[in-house]
């Protein structure tokens, strides 16, 4: 199941050292529009959205489950995409 969690730099630091806590947002369906809406809803909880694939809703999100990161880089309001291995870059962007 794909989940979306809004978080901040401290949450990403926690993810790097183990797992991420946070209220996951689920898409209504696998439709791209529903997934985009879920991502926007998660973005209300923090400046970065962590997208993860988990097997069940009680499973912790560790770096292994992360599919991507999304954060706003400019005044456009558009969420930029980052690969899981770019977590250091995302943390750096958030702490500027």
MMTF fields as JSON, N, C-alpha, C and O atoms, coordinates in Angstrom:
{
  "mmtfVersion": "1.0.0",
  "mmtfProducer": "UNKNOWN",
  "numBonds": 383,
  "numAtoms": 384,
  "numGroups": 96,
  "numChains": 1,
  "numModels": 1,
  "chainsPerModel": [1],
  "groupsPerChain": [96],
  "chainIdList": ["A"],
  "bondAtomList": [4, 2, 8, 6, 12, 10, 16, 14, 20, 18, 24, 22, 28, 26, 32, 30, 36, 34, 40, 38, 44, 42, 48, 46, 52, 50, 56, 54, 60, 58, 64, 62, 68, 66, 72, 70, 76, 74, 80, 78, 84, 82, 88, 86, 92, 90, 96, 94, 100, 98, 104, 102, 108, 106, 112, 110, 116, 114, 120, 118, 124, 122, 128, 126, 132, 130, 136, 134, 140, 138, 144, 142, 148, 146, 152, 150, 156, 154, 160, 158, 164, 162, 168, 166, 172, 170, 176, 174, 180, 178, 184, 182, 188, 186, 192, 190, 196, 194, 200, 198, 204, 202, 208, 206, 212, 210, 216, 214, 220, 218, 224, 222, 228, 226, 232, 230, 236, 234, 240, 238, 244, 242, 248, 246, 252, 250, 256, 254, 260, 258, 264, 262, 268, 266, 272, 270, 276, 274, 280, 278, 284, 282, 288, 286, 292, 290, 296, 294, 300, 298, 304, 302, 308, 306, 312, 310, 316, 314, 320, 318, 324, 322, 328, 326, 332, 330, 336, 334, 340, 338, 344, 342, 348, 346, 352, 350, 356, 354, 360, 358, 364, 362, 368, 366, 372, 370, 376, 374, 380, 378],
  "bondOrderList": [1, 1, 1, 1, 1, 1, 1, 1, 1, 1, 1, 1, 1, 1, 1, 1, 1, 1, 1, 1, 1, 1, 1, 1, 1, 1, 1, 1, 1, 1, 1, 1, 1, 1, 1, 1, 1, 1, 1, 1, 1, 1, 1, 1, 1, 1, 1, 1, 1, 1, 1, 1, 1, 1, 1, 1, 1, 1, 1, 1, 1, 1, 1, 1, 1, 1, 1, 1, 1, 1, 1, 1, 1, 1, 1, 1, 1, 1, 1, 1, 1, 1, 1, 1, 1, 1, 1, 1, 1, 1, 1, 1, 1, 1, 1],
  "groupList": [{"groupName": "UNK", "atomNameList": ["N", "CA", "C", "O"], "elementList": ["N", "C", "C", "O"], "formalChargeList": [0, 0, 0, 0], "bondAtomList": [1, 0, 2, 1, 3, 2], "bondOrderList": [1, 1, 2], "singleLetterCode": "X", "chemCompType": "L-PEPTIDE LINKING"}],
  "groupTypeList": [0, 0, 0, 0, 0, 0, 0, 0, 0, 0, 0, 0, 0, 0, 0, 0, 0, 0, 0, 0, 0, 0, 0, 0, 0, 0, 0, 0, 0, 0, 0, 0, 0, 0, 0, 0, 0, 0, 0, 0, 0, 0, 0, 0, 0, 0, 0, 0, 0, 0, 0, 0, 0, 0, 0, 0, 0, 0, 0, 0, 0, 0, 0, 0, 0, 0, 0, 0, 0, 0, 0, 0, 0, 0, 0, 0, 0, 0, 0, 0, 0, 0, 0, 0, 0, 0, 0, 0, 0, 0, 0, 0, 0, 0, 0, 0],
  "groupIdList": [1, 2, 3, 4, 5, 6, 7, 8, 9, 10, 11, 12, 13, 14, 15, 16, 17, 18, 19, 20, 21, 22, 23, 24, 25, 26, 27, 28, 29, 30, 31, 32, 33, 34, 35, 36, 37, 38, 39, 40, 41, 42, 43, 44, 45, 46, 47, 48, 49, 50, 51, 52, 53, 54, 55, 56, 57, 58, 59, 60, 61, 62, 63, 64, 65, 66, 67, 68, 69, 70, 71, 72, 73, 74, 75, 76, 77, 78, 79, 80, 81, 82, 83, 84, 85, 86, 87, 88, 89, 90, 91, 92, 93, 94, 95, 96],
  "secStructList": [7, 3, 3, 3, 3, 3, 3, 7, 2, 2, 2, 2, 2, 2, 2, 2, 2, 6, 7, 5, 7, 1, 7, 7, 3, 3, 7, 1, 1, 1, 1, 2, 2, 2, 2, 2, 2, 2, 2, 2, 2, 2, 2, 6, 6, 7, 1, 3, 3, 3, 3, 3, 3, 7, 1, 1, 6, 6, 7, 7, 5, 7, 4, 4, 4, 3, 3, 3, 3, 3, 3, 3, 7, 1, 6, 6, 7, 7, 3, 3, 3, 3, 3, 4, 4, 4, 2, 2, 2, 2, 2, 2, 2, 2, 6, 7],
  "xCoordList": [0.847, 0.0, 0.901, 1.905, 0.523, 1.3, 0.731, -0.479, 1.639, 1.229, 2.035, 3.116, 1.481, 2.091, 2.144, 1.126, 3.325, 3.482, 4.176, 5.275, 3.531, 4.145, 5.037, 4.65, 6.232, 7.173, 8.094, 7.914, 9.076, 10.037, 11.454, 11.637, 12.447, 13.841, 14.083, 14.811, 13.481, 13.654, 13.075, 13.649, 11.958, 11.364, 12.259, 12.376, 12.894, 13.813, 15.057, 15.594, 15.513, 16.65, 16.263, 17.056, 15.042, 14.552, 14.481, 14.835, 14.026, 13.958, 15.355, 15.551, 16.31, 17.689, 18.249, 19.007, 17.877, 18.437, 17.553, 17.883, 16.458, 15.603, 14.28, 14.117, 13.322, 12.0, 11.326, 11.752, 10.273, 9.531, 8.187, 7.442, 7.886, 6.573, 5.744, 6.291, 4.464, 3.586, 2.301, 2.213, 1.297, -0.012, 0.004, 0.15, -0.143, -0.122, -1.438, -2.515, -1.312, -2.471, -2.536, -1.526, -3.716, -3.922, -4.717, -5.629, -4.371, -5.137, -6.449, -6.525, -7.466, -8.784, -8.72, -9.456, -7.834, -7.629, -6.224, -5.481, -5.854, -4.543, -4.549, -3.55, -5.651, -5.764, -4.763, -4.603, -4.095, -3.084, -3.645, -2.965, -4.86, -5.456, -5.65, -5.387, -6.106, -6.295, -4.951, -4.847, -3.933, -2.605, -2.057, -1.436, -2.276, -1.829, -2.556, -1.942, -3.849, -4.622, -4.118, -4.051, -3.766, -3.224, -1.884, -1.595, -1.068, 0.225, 0.023, 0.713, -0.906, -1.18, -1.712, -1.361, -2.552, -3.079, -1.945, -1.911, -1.021, 0.113, 1.023, 1.624, 1.13, 1.984, 1.509, 2.276, 0.271, -0.239, 0.379, 0.324, 0.973, 1.562, 3.059, 3.66, 3.661, 5.089, 5.603, 4.92, 6.794, 7.332, 7.824, 8.138, 7.892, 8.292, 7.322, 6.876, 7.01, 6.151, 7.019, 7.754, 6.923, 7.608, 6.584, 5.52, 6.909, 6.049, 6.692, 7.876, 5.896, 6.437, 5.472, 4.261, 6.025, 5.248, 5.393, 6.497, 4.282, 4.306, 3.335, 2.442, 3.519, 2.675, 1.391, 0.358, 1.456, 0.272, 0.357, 1.438, -0.772, -0.827, -0.115, 0.058, 0.296, 1.036, 2.545, 3.311, 2.973, 4.394, 5.085, 4.58, 6.229, 6.959, 7.579, 7.896, 7.746, 8.393, 9.882, 10.281, 10.683, 12.133, 12.654, 11.888, 13.926, 14.454, 14.179, 14.05, 14.091, 13.845, 12.485, 12.349, 11.479, 10.135, 9.923, 8.922, 10.845, 10.663, 10.769, 11.7, 9.792, 9.74, 10.269, 10.986, 9.909, 10.346, 10.08, 9.377, 10.668, 10.43, 9.922, 10.293, 9.07, 8.537, 8.522, 8.038, 9.065, 9.075, 9.023, 9.386, 8.576, 8.493, 9.85, 10.417, 10.372, 11.679, 11.61, 12.576, 10.48, 10.368, 8.958, 8.18, 8.639, 7.336, 6.202, 5.061, 6.499, 5.467, 4.447, 3.301, 4.871, 3.994, 4.023, 3.4, 4.741, 4.84, 5.794, 6.82, 5.44, 6.281, 7.33, 6.992, 8.595, 9.698, 9.924, 9.744, 10.315, 10.527, 11.994, 12.883, 12.241, 13.587, 13.566, 12.619, 14.612, 14.751, 15.086, 15.578, 14.828, 15.118, 16.57, 16.84, 17.502, 18.913, 19.322, 20.472, 18.394, 18.676, 18.215, 18.013, 18.05, 17.569, 18.493, 18.011, 19.802, 20.72, 20.459, 20.495, 20.199, 19.894, 18.61, 18.544, 17.598, 16.312, 16.475, 15.941, 17.201, 17.451, 18.182, 17.833, 19.179, 19.932, 19.026, 19.14, 18.142, 17.216, 16.288, 15.963, 15.868, 14.943, 15.608, 14.941, 16.921, 17.616, 18.332, 19.077, 18.122, 18.731, 18.069, 18.453],
  "yCoordList": [-1.155, 0.0, 1.229, 1.284, 2.209, 3.451, 4.451, 4.67, 5.057, 6.061, 7.336, 7.328, 8.417, 9.74, 10.328, 10.387, 10.764, 11.335, 12.688, 12.785, 13.719, 15.035, 15.106, 14.668, 15.657, 15.757, 16.959, 17.75, 17.075, 18.169, 17.588, 16.372, 18.467, 18.011, 17.049, 16.068, 17.32, 16.426, 15.044, 14.032, 14.996, 13.716, 12.955, 11.733, 13.671, 13.008, 12.502, 11.451, 13.239, 12.767, 11.479, 10.541, 11.445, 10.237, 9.075, 7.946, 9.354, 8.322, 7.801, 6.592, 8.684, 8.264, 7.348, 6.425, 7.599, 6.8, 5.631, 4.928, 5.414, 4.287, 4.256, 3.544, 5.036, 5.012, 6.369, 7.217, 6.55, 7.8, 7.626, 6.693, 8.528, 8.561, 9.624, 10.603, 9.444, 10.443, 9.818, 8.608, 10.669, 10.194, 10.017, 10.993, 8.789, 8.571, 9.007, 8.893, 9.501, 9.815, 8.749, 8.426, 8.207, 7.195, 7.799, 8.597, 7.42, 7.849, 7.075, 5.922, 7.722, 7.087, 5.872, 4.903, 5.929, 4.819, 4.953, 5.851, 4.087, 4.17, 5.124, 5.236, 5.799, 6.791, 7.923, 8.348, 8.411, 9.458, 10.696, 11.306, 11.065, 12.251, 12.041, 12.949, 10.856, 10.567, 10.527, 10.989, 9.977, 9.952, 11.37, 11.686, 12.218, 13.604, 14.338, 15.107, 14.099, 14.714, 14.257, 15.056, 12.984, 12.469, 13.126, 13.447, 13.323, 13.974, 15.413, 15.865, 16.13, 17.505, 17.553, 18.454, 16.597, 16.548, 16.304, 16.923, 15.412, 15.133, 16.355, 16.582, 17.139, 18.323, 19.362, 20.247, 19.27, 20.183, 19.892, 20.731, 18.694, 18.289, 18.571, 18.328, 19.075, 19.377, 19.811, 19.628, 20.383, 20.899, 19.839, 20.157, 18.601, 17.523, 16.358, 16.05, 15.719, 14.538, 13.323, 13.284, 12.345, 11.073, 10.109, 9.9, 9.523, 8.523, 7.169, 6.969, 6.238, 4.923, 3.82, 4.028, 2.655, 1.442, 0.52, 0.087, 0.223, -0.674, -1.822, -1.726, -2.909, -4.088, -4.016, -4.54, -3.361, -3.247, -1.945, -1.375, -1.474, -0.139, 0.001, 1.125, -1.075, -1.011, -1.048, -0.949, -1.188, -1.31, 0.043, 1.037, 0.102, 1.365, 1.697, 0.803, 2.98, 3.417, 3.592, 4.457, 2.765, 2.843, 3.289, 3.335, 3.613, 4.029, 3.016, 3.396, 1.755, 0.714, 0.872, 0.527, 1.387, 1.515, 2.813, 2.948, 3.755, 5.059, 4.927, 4.322, 5.51, 5.533, 6.863, 6.906, 7.953, 9.282, 10.314, 10.064, 11.477, 12.655, 13.757, 13.82, 14.627, 15.745, 16.982, 16.942, 18.089, 19.334, 20.51, 20.376, 21.65, 22.869, 23.562, 23.788, 23.9, 24.536, 26.032, 26.755, 26.496, 27.897, 28.408, 27.732, 29.574, 30.181, 29.613, 30.059, 28.635, 28.075, 27.244, 27.101, 26.701, 25.812, 24.376, 23.5, 24.123, 22.771, 21.938, 22.428, 20.679, 19.764, 19.142, 18.493, 19.339, 18.738, 17.311, 17.019, 16.432, 15.009, 14.745, 15.274, 13.916, 13.472, 11.968, 11.426, 11.307, 9.861, 9.561, 10.439, 8.332, 7.969, 8.209, 8.594, 7.985, 8.168, 9.641, 9.944, 10.557, 11.987, 12.6, 13.811, 11.784, 12.278, 13.365, 14.324, 13.231, 14.249, 15.601, 16.636, 15.588, 16.815, 17.445, 18.661, 16.638, 17.156, 17.761, 18.838, 17.088, 17.631, 18.96, 19.917, 19.037, 20.272, 21.407, 22.539, 21.113, 22.116, 22.637, 23.824, 21.756, 22.139, 22.941, 23.685, 22.786, 23.444, 24.727, 25.313, 25.157, 26.412, 27.606, 28.739],
  "zCoordList": [0.0, 0.0, 0.0, 0.71, -0.808, -0.89, 0.108, 0.177, 0.885, 1.864, 1.658, 1.07, 2.156, 2.046, 3.448, 4.137, 3.874, 5.208, 5.087, 4.541, 5.596, 5.657, 6.876, 7.96, 6.707, 7.82, 7.616, 6.691, 8.495, 8.429, 8.508, 8.454, 8.636, 8.686, 9.847, 9.695, 11.001, 12.151, 11.851, 12.253, 11.158, 10.771, 9.812, 9.906, 8.883, 7.961, 8.684, 8.335, 9.682, 10.492, 11.22, 11.304, 11.741, 12.402, 11.416, 11.754, 10.207, 9.166, 8.854, 8.739, 8.719, 8.428, 9.496, 9.197, 10.739, 11.829, 12.249, 13.204, 11.569, 11.945, 11.226, 10.235, 11.729, 11.107, 11.246, 12.029, 10.472, 10.439, 11.119, 10.82, 12.03, 12.665, 11.96, 11.451, 11.928, 11.33, 10.873, 10.661, 10.724, 10.277, 8.767, 8.031, 8.299, 6.853, 6.202, 6.787, 4.992, 4.168, 3.09, 2.464, 2.876, 1.844, 0.698, 0.918, -0.515, -1.68, -1.729, -1.303, -2.251, -2.389, -3.315, -3.128, -4.318, -5.247, -5.823, -5.427, -6.738, -7.375, -8.567, -9.279, -8.784, -9.839, -9.572, -8.427, -10.616, -10.434, -9.741, -8.916, -10.067, -9.454, -7.956, -7.167, -7.554, -6.133, -5.4, -4.264, -6.046, -5.423, -5.274, -4.259, -6.262, -6.18, -5.048, -4.308, -4.918, -3.833, -2.469, -1.535, -2.344, -1.085, -0.776, 0.376, -1.809, -1.595, -1.125, -0.212, -1.734, -1.318, 0.11, 0.872, 0.473, 1.843, 2.835, 3.898, 2.498, 3.378, 3.489, 4.539, 2.426, 2.434, 3.443, 3.822, 3.878, 4.905, 6.27, 7.169, 6.428, 7.706, 7.811, 8.858, 6.75, 6.793, 5.447, 4.439, 5.403, 4.145, 3.162, 2.014, 3.598, 2.692, 2.86, 3.965, 1.734, 1.753, 1.467, 0.481, 2.334, 2.147, 1.571, 2.155, 0.425, -0.193, 0.062, -0.212, 0.59, 0.944, 0.543, 0.466, 0.292, 0.004, 1.21, 1.538, 1.863, 3.012, 2.771, 1.93, 3.517, 3.358, 4.173, 3.757, 5.344, 6.201, 6.976, 7.123, 7.469, 8.063, 9.404, 9.876, 10.025, 11.282, 11.066, 12.025, 9.822, 9.505, 9.625, 9.103, 10.3, 10.366, 9.009, 8.223, 8.749, 7.513, 7.801, 8.58, 7.166, 7.252, 5.88, 4.918, 5.784, 4.474, 3.36, 2.196, 3.703, 2.696, 2.011, 0.837, 2.719, 2.156, 1.365, 0.662, 1.472, 0.824, -0.694, -1.225, -1.366, -2.83, -3.352, -4.351, -2.662, -3.097, -2.014, -1.035, -2.228, -1.395, -2.311, -3.483, -1.772, -2.55, -1.656, -0.525, -2.189, -1.441, -2.403, -3.572, -1.92, -2.73, -2.704, -1.635, -3.887, -3.978, -4.263, -4.023, -4.771, -5.148, -4.847, -4.174, -5.334, -5.07, -5.917, -5.795, -6.772, -7.651, -6.882, -7.309, -5.75, -4.994, -5.495, -4.896, -6.588, -7.143, -6.298, -5.827, -6.116, -5.35, -6.26, -7.25, -5.928, -6.677, -6.187, -5.004, -7.093, -6.806, -6.501, -7.168, -5.48, -5.129, -4.906, -4.336, -5.357, -5.17, -3.713, -3.004, -3.254, -1.861, -1.455, -0.317, -2.373, -2.037, -1.957, -1.641, -2.241, -2.152, -0.824, -0.741, 0.197, 1.49, 2.053, 2.656, 1.868, 2.365, 1.708, 2.373, 0.415, -0.318, 0.194, 0.373, 0.43, 0.916, 2.306, 2.575, 3.187, 4.535, 4.418, 5.11, 3.565, 3.376, 2.88, 3.351, 1.949, 1.429, 2.532, 2.564, 3.423, 4.484, 5.601, 6.32, 5.74, 6.845, 6.408, 7.194, 5.202, 4.725, 5.335, 5.046]
}
